[in-house]
Amino acid sequence: MRRSLGAFEDNFETYLEECVCFSVRYLDRHNGGFHHTYLAKGATSEVFTYILENIAPMWRDLLAEPYQRYAECHGPSVASLDSVIALISRIGLAYCLVPTDERAIREQLAILRPNHRR
């Protein structure tokens, strides 16, 4: 994942979008990936909480450096890394539960970036 995202490390918002798209593509290729086993047991709040807690360290490792550069450029008004991880984890989980194509994901994520032009 990190290799495919390297080109986006200096644009944190695009980096996040690419992370979501990559994770959804990865899950598709691996029959639901890591989450599939847990989701097959039942879609309960306990399962969702476990998945989100389990995936957070991976997101932290992946996002920490690009986030730090982003925060340095944009100052104290940016959301905390913990908030970013919570949001991207939930967005990724939502796309696992209700899949769609990558084009639709990108269009939907663009709503969160109103000043970004495609």
N, C-alpha and C positions, 0 to 999 in steps of 0.2 A: 504494500500500500504506500509506504513512504517513498519508494522510488517513483511511483506513478504520480505522486503529488509534488515532487520536488520543484517543478516549474511554477508552482503557485504559492510557494512559501512566503513571498514578499507581498502577497495580496490576500490578507487573512479572510476576507469575506468570500472571495472566490475559492480559497483553500477549503473553507467549511462546506461550500456547495459540492466541491469535488469529493470531499470526504463522504458526504451522504451518498452521492451517486456511486462512488466506488464500493461502499459497504453494501448497497442494495445489489449491485452487479455481483459482488462476491457471494452474497447470500443466495442469489439465483443459481449461480454455478455450483453451489455446494448444498443443494436441496434444503435450503433454509438455514444452512450454516450452524453456528454455535447455538442460536436461539431455538432452532427447530425442536430439539429434544425437549426443552422446557415448555415450549408452547403446546406441544403435543399432549403434555400431561394436563393441561387446562389453562385457560386464560384467566387467571385470578390475579388480584392485586399483589399477592405474595410472589407469584412467578414474575410479574412485571418488575417489582421492586428488586428481586434477586438479579434479573437480567441487567437492569440499570446500574446496580451496584457493582456487578461483575465486570461490566464493560467500561466503567469509568476510568480505571487505571490505564487501559489501552488508549482511550481518548486523551487522557492527561499526557501520556508519553508522546503521543502524536502531535498534540496541539500546543504544548508548553512553549517551545521556542518561537513558532510563528506568532502566537498570542503575545508573547513578551515584546516582540518587535512592534506589533500592532498597537499595544498599549503605550509603548514609549512614544509613538508617533501621534496618538490621539488623546493622550492625557488621561486624567482620572475619571472622565465621564464614561469610559467604556465599561461594559458589564464585566463582572469578575470571571475568571477562568472557570470556576465552579458552576456559575450560571450558564456559561457557554456550553460546558460539558453536559449539564442537565438538559438543556434544550436540544442539542444535537443528538443526544442519546434517545430522547423521546421521539424526535422526528424520525430517526432511523428505525426505531421500533415500530412506529406507526406505518412506515412504508413496508416493513416486513409483514405486518398484519394485513395491510390493505395495499398490495403491490400495484404499481403502475409503471408505465414506461419512463425511461430517463428524460425524454423531452418534457413530459408532464411534470416530473419532479423539478426540473430546472425552472419551468414556468411558475410552479407553485412557490418555490423558494425565492424567486424574484420578487414576490409580493413583500417579502421581508426586507428588501433592499430597494425602496422606492426611488432613490436617486441614481441607481445603477442603470445604465443603458446597455442594452444588448446589441 
